[in-house]
Structure formats: C-alpha cells, structure tokens
Amino acid sequence: MNEFEFEQKRLDHVLDKIEEAKQNNDAQLARAEEGQVEVEKGWNDVRFKSSTYSGLFETAMSVRQQQQMLQERELAQTSAQHQAQVLTRLAHNPYFARIDVQDDGSDKVEPIYIGLASFSDQPDNFLVYDWRAPISSIYYDGGLGPVTYDTPAGAQQADVSLKRQFQIEDQKIVTLFDTDEVVGDQMLLDAVAGESSTKMKSIVTTIQREQNKIIRNTHAELLFVQGAAGSGKTSAVLQRVAYLLYRYRGNLTAGQVVMFSPNQLFNDYIDQVLPEMGEQNMIQMTFYQYASRRLPKLKLETLQARFEESQPNWQQKINRFKGSKAYFDLIKVYTDRLNHSGIRFRSIKFRGRELISKDQIADIYYSFNENYKLGQRLEVTKERLLSKVRGYVGNEMKSDWVEGTIQNLSKEEYDSLLGDQVREFKDERSEYQALAKVIVQNEMRPVLQQISRTRFLNINAQFVDFLRAVPHLTQLNASEITADDWQNNLTNTINELKQKELNLADMTPFMYLFDVIKGSHGERDIRFVFIDEIQDYTPFQLAFLKFSFPKARFTMLGDLNQAIFTKSNAMTLQSELKSLFGTEKTEFIQLTQTYRSTQQITDFAKATLINGVQIDAFERAGAKPTIEILNDDTMMTHTVLDQLRLNDQAKETTAIITKTLQEAEQVYAYLNENHPVTVIRTENQRLVPGTIIVPAYLAKGLEFDAVIMWDASAENYHGDDERQLVYTIASRAMHQLTIVAKKQLSPLLDVDSNLYERK
Ligand SMILES: Nc1ncnc2c1ncn2[C@@H]1O[C@H](COP(=O)(O)OP(=O)(O)OP(=O)(O)O)[C@@H](O)[C@H]1O
C-alpha cells in the first residue's frame, strides 16, 4: 500500500467514526428535545399554593426545581447542538495536515492530524487535533527536526519527522504532499491565487510563522503589529480571536472581545470568518459608533466629512495637538484642579422654577473633604440632591397648582391617580393629602431621574471651560499654536456645541473629560481589544481606549504606509504606544511579506512610497499595472468600460476607486447606462457582488480582483500627504490594476517606467 492509499484508508476510517459520532449525537439531541417537552409539561404539576407560608415555600421550591431541570436540559441540548455543528464541519473536511512528532522522553512517534476542531472516538484517542491545540503550533512554526512548543505545563521539546499537507474534497484526498518547509509555498500559492469575494475567508490551513506568533501570543499587554498592505494582519487577527476563545474556553466569551474596525463595510466583509471556524463573532464597531453610543445627544463629525474637508494649516496644528498624549495628560491636570473649585453645574428646576441653584449644588459638591475623588464627590452630591428634592414634596403639596389640579380631576384621573391604594379615607383632608402627594411625586419623578443621570452636571460648559484654561496650563507656542488661533478654534467649538455638534478633534477629549469627572472605571468586563488600522487613531484616542478598557489586553494592527486620516504623525505612534503601555509589556511584530497582490502590483504600489516601511512581494506573477492618460471624462469612461468588459470576461470582480464620494457619483452617472455598477456611498451599505464604485476612504481593508483607479491626475492627487492614499488604493488590487488620468498624471505616480505599462 502506498502512502496515498494509506492516507485514504485512514481518512475513510475517520469519516466512519465521525458519522458514528454524528448518529449518537443526533440521538442525544432528540432525547434532549424530548426531555425538554417533558419538563415543560411538568409545569402543569407545579401547584400554586399561596394561602399559607409553607404553601408559598413549597410552590417556590417546586418552581425552582422545575427551572433547574429546564436549565440542565437546555444545556444538554445546546451542547449537543454545538457538537452537531462541529461534526458536520468535520465530516465536510476532517483535517488538512499531518505531522509526525516524537516528544522528548517518549519512545513513540505520534502522527498528529490537524483540523478545524478536535475529534476523538475514545477518551484520549484523538483522531483529529484542533488547529489551536498546543501541539498543532508545530505545524505552523517550523520545518523538520527538533522543535520546542508551548504547553500549559511549560515548554516541550520534540522531534518532527514528517510534515504532510492534504486537500480533501468530497471525502477523497485530492492532493497530498510532504514538505520540509513551514507551510508549503505551493499550498499558499493555491490559497492566494483564488478569486476575491465579498466575504473574507479563513487562512487556517496556511497560517505563516510570523502570523502564528500573532495568533498565539498571550503574554503581551500590547501586541503591536505593523504589516504591509495585504500581509494578512486582519486575517491573522481573526484567527487570533478564534484561538483566544479556544484557549480560554469557559472563561472568555465572544462578548468580552471587542474589535474596532475602520468602517462598517469592513465589518460586513469579515463577519463570516469566525462563524465558519465554529466560533461566535466578537463585538465589532467603529470608533465613531462607539462615540455615538456614548454621546447620543450630539451630532458627531462623520468619516466622509473628516476626509473630504480640507483644513487650513493652523487648524491642522491644533487638531494634531488635540490628538496628542500631552493633551490627554492636560485633561488630568485640569480635572485635578476641579477637586478644589471650578466645576460647572446646571440648576435644578421644577415647573419652571429654580429648586436648587448652581451655587447651592457647588456648595454641596465642595462640602466634602479633599480625600474624596471626583467621582465619589459626584455620587454623594447626587444622593444629597435626591433627598433634598424629595424633601420638597411636603411643601409643594400645599401649593396652588396642586389644589387647582385636584379640583379639576375627572373621575378617570382620580382613579388612575390612586391606582391600587386603599380608597377609604378618614376624612376629606386625608383624601386631599393622599391625592396631593401622588400628584407632586408624579411631577417630580422626571426631576429625580435627571439627577440620577447626573444631568445637573453642565458638561458642555465644563468642556468649554477646559478649552479656555488650556493656554494657561501649557505652552501652546511649543506646538506652534498662537493665542489667536486657539481663540478662533474655541469660538468655533462653542458655536458647534450650541448646534449640538462636535467635531472629531474634540470628540474624544469630550468623552474623556466627562468620564474623569464622573469617576468612570471603564468597561472592566472586556478582556481583549483589537484595533485595526491603528495609524488612523491619534495617541489621544489610544490612551482613551486604554483608559476605557482597563482590564483588556490590546492588539493593535496597522500599516504606517497607509495613514490616510492622520497623515504625517503616524511614525511617532509606535514610540507613543510604548510609553503608554510600558516597554516591557509591549511586543512588536512586523509582517513584511504581502499575500494579496501579484508581484507586479506590489512592486508598483511600493514604488509610490518614499521612506516606506519594508514590503516584500509574494512571488506570484501577473500583468503589470497599466496607466493611461486621456483628455477628458468621456475618454476615461470609454477606457474604463473596455477594461470592465475584459475583467468581466476574465471573471474578475472590479472596484473603481475614486477620491471622493462626489466623484464616485459622477462616474456612476457616466457608466450606469452601459454597465451595471453599484456605488458604495456610506459605510453602512452592504458589499454586493459585481462591479462597485467606492470612494477611497471606504476601501480601507478591502480587496478586489481588479481595481481601476479613476482620474489619478495631477489635479486630483498632488499633496505629498496624499501619497499614502494612492498607496492604499493601488494595494487593494489582487490581480489587475488599471489607472486612468486626465491630461496630466499625478506626480505621486511618478515611478520607474519599468514597473507599469503605459498605454
Ligand atoms: N497565511 C495566509 N494564507 C493564505 N492567504 C493569506 C494568508 N495571509 C494573508 N492571506 C490573504 O492575503 C490577503 C490580505 O490579507 P489581509 O486583508 O488580512 O491583509 P491586511 O494586512 O489586513 O491588509 P490591509 O492592511 O491592506 O487591510 C487576503 O486575501 C488573505 O486571505
């Protein structure tokens, strides 16, 4: 029997065992479901006895028992259901690799088969190992020979004598090859050569060594991954979530993992990966969504506005300052002072009348000694205010409006006011008192609610006060900001706040100030936070996220070459992060190998960068990018239509990437009659199959078989700060990159003419 026959035989055996397990599990599932029905019937036997205390007790006990039984059955059912899913997945593709391992101290060579989940036919007889099991790490980490791998009990030495990869389809082994490499290039080539789709796929069979480090890292407080476009940062990080959920099973749920992603579109793109691996999706949101949830009453600046608005130089300097770690620290300096004076309140009103003035609230707030922290101060003030307001009820009952209300009560109003209260009154006076009390209490309820929600804190005024204080707390000219510029900016912010608007630069400081004053301890439930496209975050935002998730370990991914939003300050990010988390708790991993694009596209994209971070192309050949310079929109449209036809014939999905949304709409109008296209207008839209037109700032993180860059003219892309944008656009393409430009090509695309084809 040759190796191929041997493996097929073994596969048949494993498939039989899986089938057997499936049948057993199905039977178990049926039993659990039946049990459920039985228990539900059991409710009929629960007697409700409520006349005596012991009767009540008895009822409570039988209800509890009933509930417990239900819970147990449910548990049995969900675990059987989960198992059914696992087995179905395994039956479809039981494993993709085998390694032969001899642990140090053992005299036996053990063949280890690796798949999407573990499977054993008897206790301890593993026919398949989960790819996340400690021993499976060997497959991703090294070639043949001696290796070390991490186990819960510590490092284990072993010797690897075989590495074999399989492709299994319809229960048959299609290909099998042995390799002495980490993960065979052939397999990787097959994996990346496929076509793009609107959903991202798992890379579990071809995880690379560097990626495996990211996936299995459990030590770092901050894992910072710098990776070139298409180097698999996002892919690796999704595998990492799956790994963590496996590794900490029972102690970690998907709800304790948060991923901040660049836009909603991207969330949509990746949301299948984890479910396909049998795990639940983590919480996914954009920073904007997070901020909107925290500040529901304010209208926040959107992604589009942020990207398309061009700002004068002085404004950019201010924004940069407001995004710095120094500014973050300044808020702390400012709030420390609030322990003595300066807090802003709103008076408490009742029926248009001032019940407690701002000054009175401030007196209460500062009546507690200085050992109180801001948050505690606020809590005790709240308590005082609540009891003070409740104390007004008696007085208020005597007022004219109450009397007027009582006199005008209809029968229905009277009834609904008294509700379940006993209706027998000693005399008219006590009836009046009872009514008056309810009326006043009802009227005061919203006031009490407002107090409970700390609405008496005037956070807008406080924020403005902080902005006013800034020039006194720091040397603005060190950040090249003049007093006049700051004043101008302040006036703008005040005007915006009056309209209930808040711009991006003020958004996070606003939230932070609010949190510090309230003494917020952050969301302590969250254990892991992932931040993708880190280069688009300011150091302030990152410090704030660290503050907001104090119990979480962070994984941050980014490509300093693609800093679209924050532009020039990206390079300093790395050192800022180290100072934030502490050098010894920070681990830095760099991915330089890119997998998305052909060598030709990667080389071209790379050439558009100056001082770029290192990028190595993956050896996969394709056509050179093409550049065509045309006279006007009509000619560009013709070229684009021709290219779309070619791409369609080659079954390549195309994205036309424009600079702005306005331009995207324009291109849509040009093409729509001759070719079906969809414009992606907002990040909340879904990705659809077929040709799409998308503005560059929404294309982050996505990939397409073919990309057409619309109007890469000198007029459209000129500023040096748009270099990273051009790079991001070009690096979205997997196989085909077509560039059209009007009249004059952008100087940013002035690269070695060998790297592209001029049409
Ligand atoms: N180990 C791997 N095996 C197979 N395919 C891979 C591997 N790593 C990455 N890829 C593929 O390369 C492409 C790019 O990966 P991904 O989107 O994760 O990169 P990225 O670093 O997040 O890119 P960007 O910064 O441009 O968003 C994807 O199609 C992914 O499936």
Ligand as a Chemical Component Dictionary entry (heavy atoms), coordinates in Angstrom:
data_LIG
# 
_chem_comp.id                   LIG 
_chem_comp.type                 NON-POLYMER 
_chem_comp.pdbx_formal_charge   0 
_chem_comp.three_letter_code    LIG 
# 
loop_
_chem_comp_atom.comp_id 
_chem_comp_atom.atom_id 
_chem_comp_atom.alt_atom_id 
_chem_comp_atom.type_symbol 
_chem_comp_atom.charge 
_chem_comp_atom.model_Cartn_x 
_chem_comp_atom.model_Cartn_y 
_chem_comp_atom.model_Cartn_z 
_chem_comp_atom.pdbx_ordinal 
LIG N1  N1  N 0 -1.285 32.810 5.573 1  
LIG C1  C1  C 0 -2.104 33.113 4.574 2  
LIG N2  N2  N 0 -2.586 32.150 3.786 3  
LIG C2  C2  C 0 -3.402 32.431 2.758 4  
LIG N3  N3  N 0 -3.818 33.650 2.444 5  
LIG C3  C3  C 0 -3.384 34.667 3.203 6  
LIG C4  C4  C 0 -2.508 34.451 4.303 7  
LIG N4  N4  N 0 -2.265 35.643 4.859 8  
LIG C5  C5  C 0 -2.953 36.551 4.151 9  
LIG N5  N5  N 0 -3.635 35.969 3.150 10 
LIG C6  C6  C 0 -4.503 36.616 2.173 11 
LIG O1  O1  O 0 -3.958 37.879 1.809 12 
LIG C7  C7  C 0 -4.977 38.847 1.661 13 
LIG C8  C8  C 0 -4.714 40.061 2.520 14 
LIG O2  O2  O 0 -4.899 39.746 3.878 15 
LIG P1  P1  P 0 -5.477 40.802 4.913 16 
LIG O3  O3  O 0 -6.634 41.517 4.331 17 
LIG O4  O4  O 0 -5.618 40.100 6.198 18 
LIG O5  O5  O 0 -4.247 41.813 4.964 19 
LIG P2  P2  P 0 -4.067 43.162 5.775 20 
LIG O6  O6  O 0 -2.685 43.143 6.248 21 
LIG O7  O7  O 0 -5.134 43.307 6.774 22 
LIG O8  O8  O 0 -4.219 44.217 4.595 23 
LIG P3  P3  P 0 -4.576 45.775 4.603 24 
LIG O9  O9  O 0 -3.624 46.472 5.509 25 
LIG O10 O10 O 0 -4.387 46.159 3.190 26 
LIG O11 O11 O 0 -6.001 45.869 5.045 27 
LIG C9  C9  C 0 -6.285 38.147 1.980 28 
LIG O12 O12 O 0 -6.881 37.725 0.788 29 
LIG C10 C10 C 0 -5.848 36.944 2.789 30 
LIG O13 O13 O 0 -6.758 35.885 2.663 31 
# 
loop_
_chem_comp_bond.comp_id 
_chem_comp_bond.atom_id_1 
_chem_comp_bond.atom_id_2 
_chem_comp_bond.value_order 
_chem_comp_bond.pdbx_ordinal 
LIG N1  C1  SING 1  
LIG C1  N2  SING 2  
LIG C1  C4  DOUB 3  
LIG N2  C2  DOUB 4  
LIG C2  N3  SING 5  
LIG N3  C3  DOUB 6  
LIG C3  C4  SING 7  
LIG C3  N5  SING 8  
LIG C4  N4  SING 9  
LIG N4  C5  DOUB 10 
LIG C5  N5  SING 11 
LIG N5  C6  SING 12 
LIG C6  O1  SING 13 
LIG C6  C10 SING 14 
LIG O1  C7  SING 15 
LIG C7  C8  SING 16 
LIG C7  C9  SING 17 
LIG C8  O2  SING 18 
LIG O2  P1  SING 19 
LIG P1  O3  DOUB 20 
LIG P1  O4  SING 21 
LIG P1  O5  SING 22 
LIG O5  P2  SING 23 
LIG P2  O6  DOUB 24 
LIG P2  O7  SING 25 
LIG P2  O8  SING 26 
LIG O8  P3  SING 27 
LIG P3  O9  DOUB 28 
LIG P3  O10 SING 29 
LIG P3  O11 SING 30 
LIG C9  O12 SING 31 
LIG C9  C10 SING 32 
LIG C10 O13 SING 33 
# 
